[in-house]
Amino acid sequence: MLFFQTEIMNSGARGRGVFAAEHIPAGALIERAPVIVMPAEDRPHLDQTLLHDYIFEWQPEGRPMCCMALGQVPIYNHSYRSNASYEMDYEAQTIAVVAERAIAPGEEIFINYNGDWDDETPVWFDAK
């Protein structure tokens, strides 16, 4: 479920990305998307496919699992200092994307793939 108008557009070398189509205030819920939860045993198989780049770690009560987010969540690009973050709701099996600061119309919306909006731990690809 989208709460603000967004557009999927070309993001240059990153491929497609999600862009704000209207002003999004800091703290606003941008999107709440359902997820498909999978057991940890499925992860090695998924890692051999293109889906590897779109799978999230999912650990309710410390149980290692993984999930595939639906909606636009798989299209948000990574930034070490993102303008949005994501929050997992294990009970509802959703991922929410929330603005960390105001986002202007036409601005790309980034999440940090490490989970915290400003975590600079290197990711599995060369992030610029």
C-alpha positions as CSV (number, residue, x, y, z in Angstrom):
1,M,0.0,0.0,0.0
2,L,1.5,3.3,-1.1
3,F,0.9,6.4,1.1
4,F,2.6,8.9,-1.2
5,Q,2.8,9.1,-4.9
6,T,6.0,7.7,-6.3
7,E,7.3,6.8,-9.7
8,I,9.7,4.0,-10.9
9,M,12.2,5.6,-13.3
10,N,15.6,5.1,-14.6
11,S,18.3,5.7,-12.0
12,G,21.3,5.7,-14.4
13,A,23.9,3.0,-13.6
14,R,21.7,1.7,-10.8
15,G,19.0,0.6,-13.1
16,R,15.5,1.4,-12.0
17,G,14.7,3.3,-8.8
18,V,11.8,4.8,-6.9
19,F,11.4,8.5,-7.1
20,A,9.1,10.9,-5.1
21,A,6.2,12.3,-7.3
22,E,5.2,14.7,-4.5
23,H,6.7,16.2,-1.4
24,I,7.2,13.6,1.3
25,P,7.7,15.0,4.8
26,A,10.2,13.6,7.3
27,G,8.8,10.7,9.3
28,A,6.1,9.9,6.7
29,L,5.1,6.4,5.9
30,I,5.9,6.0,2.2
31,E,4.9,2.4,1.6
32,R,3.8,-0.7,3.5
33,A,4.4,-3.9,1.5
34,P,3.6,-7.5,2.2
35,V,6.4,-10.0,2.2
36,I,6.6,-13.7,1.3
37,V,8.5,-15.4,4.1
38,M,10.7,-18.4,3.3
39,P,12.7,-20.8,5.5
40,A,16.4,-20.4,5.8
41,E,16.9,-23.7,3.9
42,D,15.6,-22.0,0.8
43,R,18.2,-19.2,0.9
44,P,21.1,-21.1,-0.8
45,H,18.8,-21.9,-3.7
46,L,17.7,-18.2,-3.9
47,D,21.3,-17.0,-3.8
48,Q,21.9,-18.8,-7.1
49,T,19.3,-16.7,-8.8
50,L,18.7,-13.1,-9.7
51,L,16.5,-12.9,-6.6
52,H,19.6,-12.9,-4.4
53,D,19.8,-9.2,-4.8
54,Y,16.2,-8.7,-3.6
55,I,15.9,-11.0,-0.6
56,F,15.8,-9.6,3.0
57,E,17.0,-11.3,6.1
58,W,13.9,-12.1,8.2
59,Q,14.5,-13.1,11.8
60,P,11.4,-13.1,14.0
61,E,12.4,-13.9,17.6
62,G,16.0,-14.7,16.3
63,R,14.8,-17.4,14.0
64,P,16.8,-17.1,10.7
65,M,14.6,-16.9,7.7
66,C,14.4,-14.7,4.6
67,C,11.7,-12.9,2.7
68,M,10.8,-11.4,-0.6
69,A,9.2,-8.1,-0.3
70,L,6.4,-7.2,-2.7
71,G,5.3,-3.7,-3.9
72,Q,8.0,-1.3,-4.8
73,V,10.4,-2.4,-2.0
74,P,12.7,-4.5,-4.3
75,I,13.2,-1.4,-6.5
76,Y,14.5,1.1,-3.9
77,N,18.2,1.6,-4.5
78,H,20.9,1.6,-1.8
79,S,22.7,4.5,-0.2
80,Y,24.9,4.5,2.9
81,R,23.2,7.8,4.0
82,S,19.7,7.1,2.7
83,N,16.8,9.4,2.9
84,A,14.4,6.6,3.9
85,S,14.6,3.5,6.1
86,Y,12.7,0.3,6.3
87,E,11.0,-1.4,9.3
88,M,10.0,-5.0,9.5
89,D,6.7,-6.0,11.1
90,Y,7.1,-9.7,11.8
91,E,3.6,-10.3,13.0
92,A,1.9,-8.6,10.1
93,Q,4.6,-9.9,7.6
94,T,5.2,-6.4,6.1
95,I,8.0,-4.0,5.4
96,A,7.3,-0.3,5.9
97,V,9.4,2.4,4.1
98,V,9.6,5.6,6.1
99,A,11.1,9.0,5.2
100,E,14.2,9.8,7.3
101,R,14.1,13.5,6.1
102,A,11.9,15.5,3.8
103,I,12.1,14.2,0.2
104,A,11.4,16.6,-2.7
105,P,9.4,15.8,-5.8
106,G,11.6,14.2,-8.4
107,E,14.2,13.0,-5.8
108,E,15.2,9.4,-5.7
109,I,14.2,7.5,-2.5
110,F,17.1,5.5,-1.1
111,I,17.2,2.9,1.6
112,N,20.3,1.5,3.3
113,Y,20.5,-2.2,2.6
114,N,22.3,-2.7,5.9
115,G,19.0,-1.9,7.8
116,D,20.0,1.3,9.5
117,W,19.7,4.5,7.3
118,D,23.3,5.6,8.1
119,D,25.1,2.3,8.5
120,E,28.3,2.4,6.4
121,T,29.2,-1.3,6.6
122,P,30.2,-2.4,3.1
123,V,27.5,-4.3,1.2
124,W,28.0,-7.2,-1.2
125,F,28.4,-4.9,-4.3
126,D,30.5,-1.9,-5.2
127,A,28.3,0.9,-3.9
128,K,29.2,4.4,-4.9
